[in-house]
């Protein structure tokens, strides 16, 4: 037999496609020709596969070998095709029975010694194979636990090319994958550690309950970073669909080291010197996911945001609206999900005096330039804006009662999210922040004119944009859910306006809500 085919899977972004690896051996000058839009790493597979075959004790066919990757018009990249190429050409040469690998997707990179090494993106690859009707896969041993996360598939593991060849000849079984494991219980920072800042804690609770974006401004040491780092601790765990999405993205980025399904909302906090490609995604060839996509279904925290480049910040505007990142490159367009909660933190001025504005040495023009990188269009997409005041000694040292823990706040957030999910279940929206503005302005969700008088006045006077008008409505619904009400009244709308405008709460006592 001079022709054989083995199934593999290719990735374009997070979308996988079953690829047929064809091998044809014909008389002629010995050579290996690889077709089907391979990238540089895939072109180099010719030398890797040859060395792996010879060092595994197999006979290399000294014939003209043509390896084609179908569909030929789909760009292929990476080293995950190595094992399938080796199996196809050995089967085509007649040295390996092809029947045991029929209908099986084969994934893995080959070392020169014949060892099968882990590759990135196995989870979305296996999920794509299952969607296209392939229910059996062979993966590297290092990726086996990750592959078992996908339901409806039989996973076999392999550590060497020799083991795969022995299995095909009926000489021995493949390896069983390790049992899947869930993440260990959360043992991170707790909201109870935060001293004072009742307004900040409540702002985080509202943001968590409705999926709203949040900006915090204040002097160094006021607690901006401390609060932001604790936001994931009050968010609900990811459901099965969300966990698969998040785990697949981390698999593509090569960050899934233990193969566990990620259940906790991810938290990404890139340095303020990070480039646009590091935040939004990019790179040569097929673009890689950035921090924005790695924070999908979780929190993207940008500390010292006023120190970041303007171009990087402006690149966030479209993904915040659409919930996805579309990266166009010469070799094709890649799309990654990016539905995140954005949290910004900034000092009020360049000198950032810990004592507050009364000790600031910056000129008014310097203060304006410092925060000018936070453009109006970007800030217009931020639902909640808080100004945190410096703590005094009484707040820091004198216990006024135990602050609510993350577990207590998480329970309130879960109840509010459940109410919102039930209300919007017909349209599959999960949180209030996902609801389109026109939906909230139509019957039966349109609020009475007497309750929205202040909101309409703020729009007419130019204090709010049309986008801001809708975002205040979403905030009001979230506050109503936290209060256990069926729909917001004037008090909730006024409080939402003040959260949006950065003026604090309309409540006389924030601590009463804690």
HUFENQUI-V646319 format. One line per field, one symbol per residue. ss: DSSP state (2 for helix, 1 for strand, 0 for the rest). phi: phi as a letter, one per 20 degrees, with the letter a starting at -180 (. if undefined). burial: 1 if it has 16 or more other ideal C-beta (glycine too) atoms within 10 Angstrom, else 0. Layout:
ss->???
phi->???
burial->???
This chain:
ss->0011111111110011111111111100001111100102222022222222222000000001111111000001000002222222222200000022200111001100001110000222222222200001111122222220000001111101222222220000001100000100000000222000022222222222220001111100000222222022220000022222222222220000000010000011000000022222110000011022220000111100222002222202222222011111100111111000111111000000000022200002222222200002222000011111000022222000000002222222222222222220222000022200222200000000000022222222000002222222222222222220000002222222222220000000022220
phi->.dcbbcebcddcmdedcfdeeeccdcfqfgacddcoleefffgffgfffffffffeneeefecfddddddffeefdbndfegfffffffffffnebfegfdfmdedcqedefenfedfcemffffffffffenedccdcfgfdffffffffmcedddbdbffffffffenereeeeffffceffgfcefdfffeemlgffffgfffgffdmefbcccrfgnfoffffffefgfdeffffgffffgffffffffmdeedmeffdegfcdcfffefffffeeprofmefefeffffegmbcdddelffeffffffffeffgfeembdddecfeqddccfbeceecdcbffbfflffeoffdfdefgffffffeffefgffffeefccddeeffdfffedefepffffffffffffffffffffffdffdmeecffeffggffddfeefefffeegfffffffenfcefffgfffffffffffffemefbfdfffffffffffemdndfffbfffee
burial->0001111111111101111011111000000101011110110011011111101101011010111110000011111111111111111110111100100111111100011111111111111111000101111111111111110010111111111110110000010010010000000011110101111111111111111111111110011111111111111101000111111111111001001111111111110001011111110011111111111111111111110100011011001100011010000101111111111111111101100000010100001001101100010011111111111000000000001101011101110110110011000011111110000100000010001100100110000100011111111111111100000111111111111100011000010011
